[in-house]
Amino acid sequence: MALVTTTEMFKKAYEGGYAIGAFNVNNMEIVQAITEAAGELNSPVILQVSAGARKYANHTYLVKLVEAALIENPNIPIALHLDHGADFEICKSCIDGGFTSVMIDGSKYSFQENIELTKKVVEYAHAHGVVVEAELGKLAGIEDDVKVSAEDSSYTQPDEVEEFVTKTGVDSLAIAIGTSHGAYKFKPGTKPQLRFDILHEIEQRIPGFPIVLHGASSVPQEYVKIINENGGKLKDAIGVPEDQLREAARSAVCKINIDSDLRLGLTAGVLQTLHGDPSIFDPREYLKVGRANVKAVVAHKIKDVLGSENKA
């Protein structure tokens, strides 16, 4: 099976009341963990690559790792997606380099500038059989090259979405309804609450159109605890409640992005292993524990949050 676009994935997810997990990949162990979990649970999956991941691991290495995962898991649909493409050039590079989906993030620009940039990417991508995700609204937080302060964040305005989608021809839309990037999404003692009123109004304005949630890690406290007990310092790391993500997945949200939870699982495994036996110096010994944690995170998300088990 070749890499696929997200078109059919999203159509089935919208109609079926579930979402596809979009998991960020940076190395072999993460690619293995995600696709093994998805393969065993018969779930479609999106492997997404940030600009930071391309700098770290190299575009070609990442593409070849994903191609290897396809060989090992031939029965599940896998899409390769660029996460937070900053400009036309990086989107073009990924389109030309084997990706089946790209995100152009023009949310830092004015509404009209965002439309113009997104339309340019859409025209090039569609001519090459690739689909495009765009963003309206700004999520707070830090993750790789994405850095937005709480003061600069803003919710998506429902009255803008129809014009944006119509004028750009974009295939899916990332919206801001209260999620945020990174492991520090909310203040301790607060009760996180996504703005479902905004989501439902957007659903009504563009019925049937696939919506995306970025910054949707839930920050598993068991991994935070393990990290802190083994030399880490992740004070007050709090994420998005999983019950709210499951509710979102039942609506127009067809893609949910998860990155920080994978990082936490991997880091917890590595730190716990090295702290338990400081004589270990074989990377395979500690990375296999981290990999197992990442696989467990992905399996849990597929079964209990996304609802995409047996949807391949």
C-alpha positions as YAML, in Angstrom:
chain: A
units: angstrom
residues:
- id: 1
  name: MET
  ca: [0.00, 0.00, 0.00]
- id: 2
  name: ALA
  ca: [1.23, 3.49, -0.88]
- id: 3
  name: LEU
  ca: [0.89, 6.56, 1.29]
- id: 4
  name: VAL
  ca: [-2.58, 8.06, 1.04]
- id: 5
  name: THR
  ca: [-4.04, 11.52, 1.38]
- id: 6
  name: THR
  ca: [-6.43, 12.31, 4.22]
- id: 7
  name: THR
  ca: [-9.45, 12.83, 1.94]
- id: 8
  name: GLU
  ca: [-11.04, 9.39, 2.38]
- id: 9
  name: MET
  ca: [-9.88, 9.17, 6.01]
- id: 10
  name: PHE
  ca: [-11.68, 12.38, 6.90]
- id: 11
  name: LYS
  ca: [-14.85, 11.49, 4.98]
- id: 12
  name: LYS
  ca: [-15.18, 8.24, 6.93]
- id: 13
  name: ALA
  ca: [-14.24, 9.90, 10.23]
- id: 14
  name: TYR
  ca: [-16.82, 12.66, 9.80]
- id: 15
  name: GLU
  ca: [-19.58, 10.20, 8.97]
- id: 16
  name: GLY
  ca: [-18.50, 7.74, 11.65]
- id: 17
  name: GLY
  ca: [-18.13, 10.14, 14.56]
- id: 18
  name: TYR
  ca: [-14.45, 9.54, 15.25]
- id: 19
  name: ALA
  ca: [-11.13, 11.29, 14.57]
- id: 20
  name: ILE
  ca: [-7.79, 10.27, 13.09]
- id: 21
  name: GLY
  ca: [-4.72, 10.62, 15.27]
- id: 22
  name: ALA
  ca: [-2.00, 12.85, 13.82]
- id: 23
  name: PHE
  ca: [1.15, 11.91, 15.70]
- id: 24
  name: ASN
  ca: [4.41, 13.80, 15.33]
- id: 25
  name: VAL
  ca: [7.47, 11.77, 14.36]
- id: 26
  name: ASN
  ca: [11.13, 12.60, 14.95]
- id: 27
  name: ASN
  ca: [13.02, 9.30, 14.84]
- id: 28
  name: MET
  ca: [12.79, 5.58, 14.12]
- id: 29
  name: GLU
  ca: [11.50, 4.56, 17.54]
- id: 30
  name: ILE
  ca: [8.55, 6.96, 17.38]
- id: 31
  name: VAL
  ca: [7.61, 5.88, 13.84]
- id: 32
  name: GLN
  ca: [7.77, 2.23, 14.91]
- id: 33
  name: ALA
  ca: [5.70, 2.78, 18.06]
- id: 34
  name: ILE
  ca: [2.93, 4.71, 16.31]
- id: 35
  name: THR
  ca: [2.54, 2.41, 13.33]
- id: 36
  name: GLU
  ca: [2.80, -0.80, 15.38]
- id: 37
  name: ALA
  ca: [-0.04, 0.40, 17.62]
- id: 38
  name: ALA
  ca: [-2.13, 1.52, 14.64]
- id: 39
  name: GLY
  ca: [-1.45, -1.75, 12.82]
- id: 40
  name: GLU
  ca: [-2.44, -3.92, 15.76]
- id: 41
  name: LEU
  ca: [-5.63, -1.90, 16.30]
- id: 42
  name: ASN
  ca: [-6.47, -1.67, 12.59]
- id: 43
  name: SER
  ca: [-6.58, 2.12, 12.72]
- id: 44
  name: PRO
  ca: [-5.79, 4.69, 10.02]
- id: 45
  name: VAL
  ca: [-3.07, 7.08, 11.11]
- id: 46
  name: ILE
  ca: [-1.38, 10.33, 10.14]
- id: 47
  name: LEU
  ca: [2.36, 10.68, 10.68]
- id: 48
  name: GLN
  ca: [3.23, 14.34, 10.78]
- id: 49
  name: VAL
  ca: [6.56, 16.10, 10.55]
- id: 50
  name: SER
  ca: [7.31, 19.57, 11.88]
- id: 51
  name: ALA
  ca: [9.98, 21.94, 10.58]
- id: 52
  name: GLY
  ca: [11.99, 21.09, 13.69]
- id: 53
  name: ALA
  ca: [11.78, 17.37, 12.92]
- id: 54
  name: ARG
  ca: [13.01, 17.96, 9.36]
- id: 55
  name: LYS
  ca: [15.98, 19.90, 10.71]
- id: 56
  name: TYR
  ca: [16.75, 17.23, 13.29]
- id: 57
  name: ALA
  ca: [16.27, 14.01, 11.34]
- id: 58
  name: ASN
  ca: [16.52, 15.15, 7.69]
- id: 59
  name: HIS
  ca: [13.61, 15.05, 5.26]
- id: 60
  name: THR
  ca: [14.85, 12.00, 3.37]
- id: 61
  name: TYR
  ca: [15.47, 9.91, 6.48]
- id: 62
  name: LEU
  ca: [11.96, 10.62, 7.76]
- id: 63
  name: VAL
  ca: [10.31, 9.78, 4.45]
- id: 64
  name: LYS
  ca: [12.24, 6.50, 4.22]
- id: 65
  name: LEU
  ca: [11.32, 5.59, 7.81]
- id: 66
  name: VAL
  ca: [7.66, 6.12, 6.95]
- id: 67
  name: GLU
  ca: [8.04, 4.05, 3.79]
- id: 68
  name: ALA
  ca: [9.53, 1.25, 5.91]
- id: 69
  name: ALA
  ca: [6.53, 1.50, 8.24]
- id: 70
  name: LEU
  ca: [4.26, 1.06, 5.22]
- id: 71
  name: ILE
  ca: [6.01, -2.19, 4.33]
- id: 72
  name: GLU
  ca: [5.62, -3.45, 7.91]
- id: 73
  name: ASN
  ca: [1.99, -2.32, 8.14]
- id: 74
  name: PRO
  ca: [0.51, -2.78, 4.64]
- id: 75
  name: ASN
  ca: [-3.11, -3.05, 5.72]
- id: 76
  name: ILE
  ca: [-3.65, 0.36, 7.34]
- id: 77
  name: PRO
  ca: [-3.96, 3.76, 5.60]
- id: 78
  name: ILE
  ca: [-1.00, 6.02, 6.44]
- id: 79
  name: ALA
  ca: [-0.74, 9.68, 5.45]
- id: 80
  name: LEU
  ca: [2.46, 11.73, 5.69]
- id: 81
  name: HIS
  ca: [1.72, 15.31, 6.69]
- id: 82
  name: LEU
  ca: [3.72, 18.51, 7.13]
- id: 83
  name: ASP
  ca: [2.82, 20.12, 10.45]
- id: 84
  name: HIS
  ca: [2.86, 23.94, 10.61]
- id: 85
  name: GLY
  ca: [4.42, 24.80, 7.29]
- id: 86
  name: ALA
  ca: [5.59, 28.37, 7.68]
- id: 87
  name: ASP
  ca: [5.67, 29.41, 4.03]
- id: 88
  name: PHE
  ca: [5.07, 28.32, 0.44]
- id: 89
  name: GLU
  ca: [8.64, 27.10, 0.00]
- id: 90
  name: ILE
  ca: [8.60, 24.50, 2.79]
- id: 91
  name: CYS
  ca: [5.18, 23.27, 1.64]
- id: 92
  name: LYS
  ca: [6.46, 22.95, -1.93]
- id: 93
  name: SER
  ca: [9.54, 21.07, -0.71]
- id: 94
  name: CYS
  ca: [7.38, 18.54, 1.13]
- id: 95
  name: ILE
  ca: [4.91, 18.20, -1.75]
- id: 96
  name: ASP
  ca: [7.78, 17.56, -4.16]
- id: 97
  name: GLY
  ca: [9.45, 15.28, -1.59]
- id: 98
  name: GLY
  ca: [6.75, 12.65, -1.13]
- id: 99
  name: PHE
  ca: [4.34, 14.06, 1.48]
- id: 100
  name: THR
  ca: [0.65, 13.45, 0.81]
- id: 101
  name: SER
  ca: [-0.64, 16.32, 2.97]
- id: 102
  name: VAL
  ca: [0.73, 19.69, 4.06]
- id: 103
  name: MET
  ca: [-0.35, 22.38, 6.48]
- id: 104
  name: ILE
  ca: [0.24, 26.00, 5.61]
- id: 105
  name: ASP
  ca: [0.04, 28.05, 8.79]
- id: 106
  name: GLY
  ca: [-0.81, 31.61, 7.84]
- id: 107
  name: SER
  ca: [-2.52, 32.36, 11.15]
- id: 108
  name: LYS
  ca: [0.10, 34.97, 12.06]
- id: 109
  name: TYR
  ca: [-0.94, 37.07, 9.06]
- id: 110
  name: SER
  ca: [-4.04, 39.15, 8.44]
- id: 111
  name: PHE
  ca: [-7.17, 37.37, 7.29]
- id: 112
  name: GLN
  ca: [-6.68, 38.40, 3.65]
- id: 113
  name: GLU
  ca: [-2.96, 37.58, 3.66]
- id: 114
  name: ASN
  ca: [-3.77, 34.17, 5.13]
- id: 115
  name: ILE
  ca: [-6.25, 33.57, 2.31]
- id: 116
  name: GLU
  ca: [-3.72, 34.57, -0.37]
- id: 117
  name: LEU
  ca: [-0.93, 32.39, 1.04]
- id: 118
  name: THR
  ca: [-3.19, 29.40, 1.60]
- id: 119
  name: LYS
  ca: [-4.68, 29.65, -1.89]
- id: 120
  name: LYS
  ca: [-1.18, 29.66, -3.42]
- id: 121
  name: VAL
  ca: [-0.25, 26.48, -1.54]
- id: 122
  name: VAL
  ca: [-3.59, 24.83, -2.38]
- id: 123
  name: GLU
  ca: [-3.18, 25.48, -6.10]
- id: 124
  name: TYR
  ca: [0.29, 23.91, -6.15]
- id: 125
  name: ALA
  ca: [-0.63, 21.01, -3.87]
- id: 126
  name: HIS
  ca: [-3.82, 20.05, -5.71]
- id: 127
  name: ALA
  ca: [-1.94, 20.09, -9.02]
- id: 128
  name: HIS
  ca: [0.33, 17.44, -7.50]
- id: 129
  name: GLY
  ca: [-2.35, 15.29, -5.83]
- id: 130
  name: VAL
  ca: [-1.64, 16.56, -2.31]
- id: 131
  name: VAL
  ca: [-4.20, 17.92, 0.19]
- id: 132
  name: VAL
  ca: [-3.88, 21.04, 2.33]
- id: 133
  name: GLU
  ca: [-4.74, 22.02, 5.90]
- id: 134
  name: ALA
  ca: [-4.83, 25.66, 6.97]
- id: 135
  name: GLU
  ca: [-5.43, 27.49, 10.25]
- id: 136
  name: LEU
  ca: [-7.74, 30.25, 11.44]
- id: 137
  name: GLY
  ca: [-7.20, 31.59, 14.94]
- id: 138
  name: LYS
  ca: [-3.99, 31.35, 16.99]
- id: 139
  name: LEU
  ca: [-3.16, 28.69, 19.56]
- id: 140
  name: ALA
  ca: [-1.02, 29.69, 22.52]
- id: 141
  name: GLY
  ca: [2.00, 27.66, 23.58]
- id: 142
  name: ILE
  ca: [5.39, 26.44, 22.41]
- id: 143
  name: GLU
  ca: [6.15, 23.39, 20.31]
- id: 144
  name: ASP
  ca: [9.17, 23.24, 18.02]
- id: 145
  name: ASP
  ca: [9.19, 26.41, 15.90]
- id: 146
  name: VAL
  ca: [5.64, 27.43, 16.92]
- id: 147
  name: LYS
  ca: [5.70, 30.03, 19.68]
- id: 148
  name: VAL
  ca: [2.59, 32.08, 20.53]
- id: 149
  name: SER
  ca: [2.08, 33.93, 23.82]
- id: 150
  name: ALA
  ca: [-1.25, 33.79, 25.65]
- id: 151
  name: GLU
  ca: [-1.70, 37.49, 24.89]
- id: 152
  name: ASP
  ca: [-1.30, 36.89, 21.15]
- id: 153
  name: SER
  ca: [-3.58, 33.84, 20.98]
- id: 154
  name: SER
  ca: [-7.12, 34.17, 19.69]
- id: 155
  name: TYR
  ca: [-10.17, 31.98, 19.11]
- id: 156
  name: THR
  ca: [-11.32, 31.23, 15.60]
- id: 157
  name: GLN
  ca: [-14.10, 33.56, 14.45]
- id: 158
  name: PRO
  ca: [-16.95, 31.44, 13.04]
- id: 159
  name: ASP
  ca: [-18.11, 34.23, 10.73]
- id: 160
  name: GLU
  ca: [-14.79, 34.01, 8.84]
- id: 161
  name: VAL
  ca: [-14.63, 30.29, 8.12]
- id: 162
  name: GLU
  ca: [-17.02, 30.05, 5.16]
- id: 163
  name: GLU
  ca: [-15.28, 32.85, 3.24]
- id: 164
  name: PHE
  ca: [-11.86, 31.39, 4.05]
- id: 165
  name: VAL
  ca: [-12.71, 27.86, 2.93]
- id: 166
  name: THR
  ca: [-14.49, 29.04, -0.21]
- id: 167
  name: LYS
  ca: [-11.77, 31.43, -1.35]
- id: 168
  name: THR
  ca: [-8.80, 29.15, -0.60]
- id: 169
  name: GLY
  ca: [-10.15, 25.75, -1.65]
- id: 170
  name: VAL
  ca: [-8.45, 24.24, 1.39]
- id: 171
  name: ASP
  ca: [-9.24, 20.62, 2.34]
- id: 172
  name: SER
  ca: [-9.35, 20.88, 6.15]
- id: 173
  name: LEU
  ca: [-9.23, 23.66, 8.72]
- id: 174
  name: ALA
  ca: [-7.43, 23.86, 12.05]
- id: 175
  name: ILE
  ca: [-9.35, 26.00, 14.55]
- id: 176
  name: ALA
  ca: [-8.58, 27.51, 17.94]
- id: 177
  name: ILE
  ca: [-11.13, 26.60, 20.61]
- id: 178
  name: GLY
  ca: [-8.94, 26.41, 23.71]
- id: 179
  name: THR
  ca: [-6.25, 23.82, 23.02]
- id: 180
  name: SER
  ca: [-2.60, 24.92, 23.07]
- id: 181
  name: HIS
  ca: [0.84, 23.65, 22.17]
- id: 182
  name: GLY
  ca: [3.27, 22.03, 24.58]
- id: 183
  name: ALA
  ca: [2.98, 20.39, 28.00]
- id: 184
  name: TYR
  ca: [1.97, 23.54, 29.90]
- id: 185
  name: LYS
  ca: [-1.47, 24.28, 28.53]
- id: 186
  name: PHE
  ca: [-3.40, 25.36, 31.61]
- id: 187
  name: LYS
  ca: [-2.71, 26.78, 35.06]
- id: 188
  name: PRO
  ca: [-2.87, 24.38, 38.03]
- id: 189
  name: GLY
  ca: [-6.22, 24.46, 39.79]
- id: 190
  name: THR
  ca: [-8.15, 25.61, 36.73]
- id: 191
  name: LYS
  ca: [-10.73, 23.49, 34.94]
- id: 192
  name: PRO
  ca: [-9.85, 23.38, 31.23]
- id: 193
  name: GLN
  ca: [-12.86, 23.80, 28.97]
- id: 194
  name: LEU
  ca: [-12.84, 23.75, 25.19]
- id: 195
  name: ARG
  ca: [-15.15, 26.20, 23.42]
- id: 196
  name: PHE
  ca: [-17.64, 23.76, 21.95]
- id: 197
  name: ASP
  ca: [-19.98, 26.64, 21.20]
- id: 198
  name: ILE
  ca: [-17.45, 27.91, 18.64]
- id: 199
  name: LEU
  ca: [-16.94, 24.43, 17.21]
- id: 200
  name: HIS
  ca: [-20.67, 23.83, 16.79]
- id: 201
  name: GLU
  ca: [-21.23, 27.19, 15.11]
- id: 202
  name: ILE
  ca: [-18.41, 26.41, 12.68]
- id: 203
  name: GLU
  ca: [-20.02, 23.00, 11.98]
- id: 204
  name: GLN
  ca: [-23.24, 24.76, 11.06]
- id: 205
  name: ARG
  ca: [-21.51, 27.26, 8.77]
- id: 206
  name: ILE
  ca: [-19.46, 24.66, 6.84]
- id: 207
  name: PRO
  ca: [-21.38, 21.37, 7.23]
- id: 208
  name: GLY
  ca: [-19.48, 18.24, 6.31]
- id: 209
  name: PHE
  ca: [-16.12, 20.02, 6.31]
- id: 210
  name: PRO
  ca: [-13.27, 18.36, 8.29]
- id: 211
  name: ILE
  ca: [-11.99, 20.30, 11.30]
- id: 212
  name: VAL
  ca: [-8.59, 19.85, 12.98]
- id: 213
  name: LEU
  ca: [-7.51, 20.33, 16.59]
- id: 214
  name: HIS
  ca: [-3.89, 21.19, 17.25]
- id: 215
  name: GLY
  ca: [-2.25, 21.16, 20.67]
- id: 216
  name: ALA
  ca: [-4.42, 18.29, 21.90]
- id: 217
  name: SER
  ca: [-2.03, 16.37, 24.15]
- id: 218
  name: SER
  ca: [-3.47, 15.52, 27.56]
- id: 219
  name: VAL
  ca: [-0.11, 15.36, 29.41]
- id: 220
  name: PRO
  ca: [-0.39, 11.97, 31.20]
- id: 221
  name: GLN
  ca: [0.36, 12.61, 34.84]
- id: 222
  name: GLU
  ca: [1.88, 9.16, 35.35]
- id: 223
  name: TYR
  ca: [4.67, 10.07, 32.93]
- id: 224
  name: VAL
  ca: [5.10, 13.52, 34.45]
- id: 225
  name: LYS
  ca: [5.50, 11.80, 37.83]
- id: 226
  name: ILE
  ca: [8.07, 9.30, 36.50]
- id: 227
  name: ILE
  ca: [10.07, 12.07, 34.86]
- id: 228
  name: ASN
  ca: [10.10, 14.21, 38.00]
- id: 229
  name: GLU
  ca: [11.04, 11.24, 40.18]
- id: 230
  name: ASN
  ca: [14.01, 10.49, 37.97]
- id: 231
  name: GLY
  ca: [15.65, 13.89, 37.68]
- id: 232
  name: GLY
  ca: [13.22, 15.82, 35.52]
- id: 233
  name: LYS
  ca: [11.55, 19.15, 36.26]
- id: 234
  name: LEU
  ca: [8.06, 19.32, 34.78]
- id: 235
  name: LYS
  ca: [6.27, 21.31, 37.43]
- id: 236
  name: ASP
  ca: [2.59, 22.07, 36.77]
- id: 237
  name: ALA
  ca: [2.39, 20.42, 33.35]
- id: 238
  name: ILE
  ca: [-1.32, 20.11, 32.52]
- id: 239
  name: GLY
  ca: [-3.05, 19.14, 29.24]
- id: 240
  name: VAL
  ca: [-6.45, 18.87, 27.57]
- id: 241
  name: PRO
  ca: [-8.97, 16.55, 29.30]
- id: 242
  name: GLU
  ca: [-9.47, 13.44, 27.22]
- id: 243
  name: ASP
  ca: [-13.24, 13.35, 27.66]
- id: 244
  name: GLN
  ca: [-13.44, 16.70, 25.88]
- id: 245
  name: LEU
  ca: [-11.29, 15.42, 23.03]
- id: 246
  name: ARG
  ca: [-13.57, 12.39, 22.66]
- id: 247
  name: GLU
  ca: [-16.56, 14.73, 22.49]
- id: 248
  name: ALA
  ca: [-14.80, 16.77, 19.81]
- id: 249
  name: ALA
  ca: [-14.02, 13.59, 17.85]
- id: 250
  name: ARG
  ca: [-17.74, 12.79, 17.70]
- id: 251
  name: SER
  ca: [-18.38, 16.10, 15.94]
- id: 252
  name: ALA
  ca: [-16.77, 17.70, 12.89]
- id: 253
  name: VAL
  ca: [-13.25, 17.22, 14.28]
- id: 254
  name: CYS
  ca: [-11.65, 14.60, 12.02]
- id: 255
  name: LYS
  ca: [-7.97, 15.07, 12.96]
- id: 256
  name: ILE
  ca: [-6.48, 15.48, 16.43]
- id: 257
  name: ASN
  ca: [-2.79, 16.36, 16.79]
- id: 258
  name: ILE
  ca: [-0.77, 14.68, 19.53]
- id: 259
  name: ASP
  ca: [2.93, 15.32, 20.13]
- id: 260
  name: SER
  ca: [3.79, 16.23, 23.73]
- id: 261
  name: ASP
  ca: [2.24, 13.03, 25.12]
- id: 262
  name: LEU
  ca: [4.61, 10.99, 22.94]
- id: 263
  name: ARG
  ca: [7.61, 13.00, 24.09]
- id: 264
  name: LEU
  ca: [6.62, 12.54, 27.71]
- id: 265
  name: GLY
  ca: [6.26, 8.77, 27.33]
- id: 266
  name: LEU
  ca: [9.61, 8.45, 25.56]
- id: 267
  name: THR
  ca: [11.42, 10.66, 28.07]
- id: 268
  name: ALA
  ca: [9.87, 8.86, 31.04]
- id: 269
  name: GLY
  ca: [11.07, 5.52, 29.72]
- id: 270
  name: VAL
  ca: [14.60, 6.74, 29.10]
- id: 271
  name: LEU
  ca: [14.99, 8.51, 32.44]
- id: 272
  name: GLN
  ca: [13.46, 5.68, 34.45]
- id: 273
  name: THR
  ca: [15.74, 3.12, 32.79]
- id: 274
  name: LEU
  ca: [18.93, 5.12, 33.24]
- id: 275
  name: HIS
  ca: [18.10, 6.11, 36.81]
- id: 276
  name: GLY
  ca: [17.30, 2.49, 37.67]
- id: 277
  name: ASP
  ca: [20.61, 1.27, 36.27]
- id: 278
  name: PRO
  ca: [23.20, 4.03, 35.73]
- id: 279
  name: SER
  ca: [25.63, 1.50, 34.24]
- id: 280
  name: ILE
  ca: [23.52, 1.22, 31.05]
- id: 281
  name: PHE
  ca: [25.10, 2.89, 28.04]
- id: 282
  name: ASP
  ca: [23.49, 0.91, 25.20]
- id: 283
  name: PRO
  ca: [20.90, 3.22, 23.55]
- id: 284
  name: ARG
  ca: [18.83, 0.18, 22.62]
- id: 285
  name: GLU
  ca: [18.25, -0.61, 26.27]
- id: 286
  name: TYR
  ca: [16.65, 2.71, 27.19]
- id: 287
  name: LEU
  ca: [15.11, 3.58, 23.85]
- id: 288
  name: LYS
  ca: [13.15, 0.32, 23.70]
- id: 289
  name: VAL
  ca: [11.49, 1.25, 27.00]
- id: 290
  name: GLY
  ca: [10.66, 4.72, 25.69]
- id: 291
  name: ARG
  ca: [9.35, 3.19, 22.48]
- id: 292
  name: ALA
  ca: [7.06, 0.87, 24.42]
- id: 293
  name: ASN
  ca: [5.66, 3.87, 26.30]
- id: 294
  name: VAL
  ca: [4.96, 5.73, 23.07]
- id: 295
  name: LYS
  ca: [3.19, 2.67, 21.66]
- id: 296
  name: ALA
  ca: [1.05, 2.47, 24.80]
- id: 297
  name: VAL
  ca: [0.13, 6.16, 24.50]
- id: 298
  name: VAL
  ca: [-0.91, 5.77, 20.85]
- id: 299
  name: ALA
  ca: [-2.92, 2.60, 21.53]
- id: 300
  name: HIS
  ca: [-4.77, 4.35, 24.36]
- id: 301
  name: LYS
  ca: [-5.55, 7.38, 22.18]
- id: 302
  name: ILE
  ca: [-6.84, 5.20, 19.33]
- id: 303
  name: LYS
  ca: [-9.09, 3.08, 21.56]
- id: 304
  name: ASP
  ca: [-10.29, 5.50, 24.21]
- id: 305
  name: VAL
  ca: [-10.03, 9.03, 22.77]
- id: 306
  name: LEU
  ca: [-10.10, 9.05, 18.97]
- id: 307
  name: GLY
  ca: [-12.44, 6.10, 18.45]
- id: 308
  name: SER
  ca: [-10.54, 5.00, 15.32]
- id: 309
  name: GLU
  ca: [-9.97, 1.34, 16.26]
- id: 310
  name: ASN
  ca: [-10.99, -1.04, 13.46]
- id: 311
  name: LYS
  ca: [-11.66, 1.86, 11.09]
- id: 312
  name: ALA
  ca: [-8.86, 1.14, 8.60]
...
